[in-house]
Amino acid sequence: MAIRQGLLALLSQGPRYGYQLRAEFEASTGATWPLNIGQVYTTLSRLERDGLVAPGEQDDQGRVVYSITEAGRTEMERWLSTPVAQSDRPRDELVIKLAMAVTAGADVRPVIQVQRTATMRTLQRLTRAKLASTAGPAQRLVLDSMIFQAEAEQRWLDHCEAVLTASPQTQETQA
């Protein structure tokens, strides 16, 4: 639930209204995680219900400004001090795709090659974006993470290819 805690982290810097939170969240994540404004306001409503934020008065443009409560600060600090468990991360579709292709007896080499090409394009795009970026440290960390993930995917694809080439079972199903 990174959106919930992300909004709390932004509110810890001072009161904000929904559109500010959305813009700052997207800027902090390098626009890699766009938020729907409805999602922001729904999350704010839940945070208010849970006593983690408090709405203030409307400003002169009719926008409600939200502030973090002490309970919200405690929740944010708990989140920041708790590691993210592997089981809390979404399933990796590529891993599932390759596992199912092997199970189905399909030739996995073209699947790996198509993915390798797409991942290399992504890696090149991210590297160009990093070189051209004048972003702050938050956006830089997001870009670095995406680059490292793409590099790791390339290494994993190389590993998959090596394992499948050496596996007698795979050679039989592809023969």
C-alpha positions as CSV (number, residue, x, y, z in Angstrom):
1,M,0.0,0.0,0.0
2,A,2.7,2.5,-1.0
3,I,0.2,5.1,-2.1
4,R,-1.3,5.4,1.4
5,Q,2.1,5.7,3.0
6,G,3.5,7.9,0.2
7,L,0.8,10.4,0.8
8,L,1.5,10.4,4.5
9,A,5.2,11.0,3.8
10,L,4.3,14.0,1.6
11,L,1.9,15.3,4.2
12,S,4.7,15.1,6.8
13,Q,6.3,18.0,5.0
14,G,3.3,20.2,5.5
15,P,-0.4,20.5,4.7
16,R,-1.4,19.8,1.1
17,Y,-4.5,19.4,-1.1
18,G,-5.2,16.5,-3.4
19,Y,-3.8,17.9,-6.6
20,Q,-0.6,18.9,-4.9
21,L,-0.2,15.4,-3.4
22,R,-0.7,13.8,-6.8
23,A,1.8,16.1,-8.5
24,E,4.4,15.7,-5.8
25,F,3.9,11.9,-5.7
26,E,4.4,11.7,-9.4
27,A,7.4,14.0,-9.3
28,S,9.0,12.0,-6.5
29,T,8.7,8.8,-8.4
30,G,9.9,10.3,-11.7
31,A,6.4,10.0,-13.2
32,T,6.9,6.2,-13.3
33,W,3.8,5.7,-11.1
34,P,1.0,8.0,-12.3
35,L,-1.9,8.5,-9.9
36,N,-5.5,9.1,-10.8
37,I,-6.8,12.0,-8.8
38,G,-9.8,10.0,-7.8
39,Q,-7.4,7.5,-6.2
40,V,-5.7,10.3,-4.3
41,Y,-9.0,11.5,-2.9
42,T,-10.3,8.0,-2.1
43,T,-7.1,7.3,-0.2
44,L,-7.3,10.7,1.6
45,S,-10.9,9.7,2.7
46,R,-9.6,6.4,4.1
47,L,-6.7,8.1,5.8
48,E,-9.2,10.5,7.4
49,R,-11.5,7.7,8.4
50,D,-8.5,5.9,10.0
51,G,-7.5,9.1,11.9
52,L,-4.2,9.4,10.0
53,V,-5.0,12.8,8.4
54,A,-7.2,15.7,9.2
55,P,-9.0,17.9,6.7
56,G,-8.6,21.6,7.2
57,E,-10.7,24.5,6.0
58,Q,-11.2,25.1,2.3
59,D,-8.9,27.6,0.7
60,D,-10.2,30.5,-1.4
61,Q,-10.4,28.2,-4.5
62,G,-12.6,25.6,-2.6
63,R,-9.8,23.0,-2.1
64,V,-9.6,21.1,1.2
65,V,-6.1,21.1,2.6
66,Y,-5.1,17.9,4.6
67,S,-2.6,17.6,7.4
68,I,-1.0,14.5,8.9
69,T,-2.0,13.6,12.5
70,E,0.3,12.2,15.2
71,A,-1.2,8.8,14.4
72,G,-0.4,9.4,10.7
73,R,3.2,10.3,11.6
74,T,3.5,7.1,13.7
75,E,2.1,5.0,10.7
76,M,4.6,6.7,8.3
77,E,7.5,6.0,10.6
78,R,6.4,2.4,11.1
79,W,6.2,2.0,7.3
80,L,9.7,3.5,6.7
81,S,11.3,1.3,9.4
82,T,9.7,-1.9,8.1
83,P,11.4,-3.8,5.3
84,V,9.4,-4.8,2.2
85,A,8.9,-8.5,2.2
86,Q,9.3,-10.4,-1.1
87,S,5.8,-11.9,-0.5
88,D,4.4,-8.3,-0.6
89,R,5.6,-7.7,-4.1
90,P,3.4,-8.5,-7.1
91,R,3.9,-11.6,-9.1
92,D,6.4,-11.3,-12.0
93,E,4.5,-12.0,-15.2
94,L,7.7,-12.8,-17.1
95,V,8.7,-15.5,-14.6
96,I,5.2,-17.0,-14.9
97,K,5.3,-16.8,-18.7
98,L,8.6,-18.6,-19.0
99,A,7.6,-21.3,-16.5
100,M,4.4,-21.9,-18.4
101,A,6.2,-22.0,-21.7
102,V,8.6,-24.6,-20.4
103,T,5.7,-26.6,-18.8
104,A,3.7,-26.5,-22.1
105,G,6.8,-27.8,-24.0
106,A,7.0,-24.6,-26.1
107,D,10.3,-23.4,-27.6
108,V,11.3,-20.9,-25.0
109,R,14.3,-19.4,-26.9
110,P,12.1,-17.0,-29.0
111,V,10.3,-15.9,-25.8
112,I,13.6,-15.1,-24.2
113,Q,14.9,-13.3,-27.2
114,V,11.9,-11.1,-27.6
115,Q,12.0,-10.2,-24.0
116,R,15.8,-9.6,-24.1
117,T,15.3,-7.2,-27.0
118,A,12.5,-5.3,-25.2
119,T,14.5,-5.1,-22.0
120,M,17.6,-3.8,-23.8
121,R,15.4,-1.1,-25.4
122,T,14.1,-0.2,-22.0
123,L,17.6,-0.1,-20.5
124,Q,18.8,2.2,-23.3
125,R,15.8,4.5,-22.8
126,L,16.3,4.7,-19.1
127,T,20.1,5.3,-19.4
128,R,19.4,8.2,-21.9
129,A,16.8,9.6,-19.5
130,K,19.3,9.4,-16.6
131,L,22.0,11.1,-18.6
132,A,19.6,13.9,-19.7
133,S,18.0,14.3,-16.3
134,T,18.3,17.3,-14.0
135,A,16.0,15.7,-11.5
136,G,16.6,15.6,-7.8
137,P,17.7,12.7,-5.7
138,A,14.3,11.1,-5.4
139,Q,13.8,10.9,-9.1
140,R,17.4,9.8,-9.6
141,L,16.9,6.9,-7.1
142,V,13.8,5.8,-9.0
143,L,15.6,5.9,-12.4
144,D,18.6,4.0,-10.9
145,S,16.3,1.3,-9.5
146,M,14.6,0.9,-12.9
147,I,18.0,0.6,-14.6
148,F,19.2,-2.0,-12.0
149,Q,16.0,-4.0,-12.5
150,A,16.4,-4.0,-16.3
151,E,20.1,-5.1,-15.9
152,A,19.1,-7.8,-13.5
153,E,16.4,-9.0,-15.9
154,Q,19.0,-9.2,-18.7
155,R,21.2,-11.4,-16.5
156,W,18.3,-13.5,-15.5
157,L,17.3,-14.1,-19.1
158,D,20.9,-15.1,-19.9
159,H,20.7,-17.5,-16.9
160,C,17.4,-19.0,-18.2
161,E,18.8,-19.5,-21.6
162,A,21.9,-21.3,-20.1
163,V,19.8,-23.5,-17.9
164,L,17.4,-24.4,-20.6
165,T,20.1,-25.1,-23.1
166,A,21.8,-27.5,-20.6
167,S,18.6,-29.2,-19.5
168,P,18.0,-32.6,-21.1
169,Q,14.3,-32.3,-20.5
170,T,14.1,-29.0,-22.4
171,Q,16.2,-30.4,-25.3
172,E,13.8,-33.3,-25.6
173,T,10.7,-31.1,-25.8
174,Q,12.3,-28.8,-28.4
175,A,13.5,-31.7,-30.6
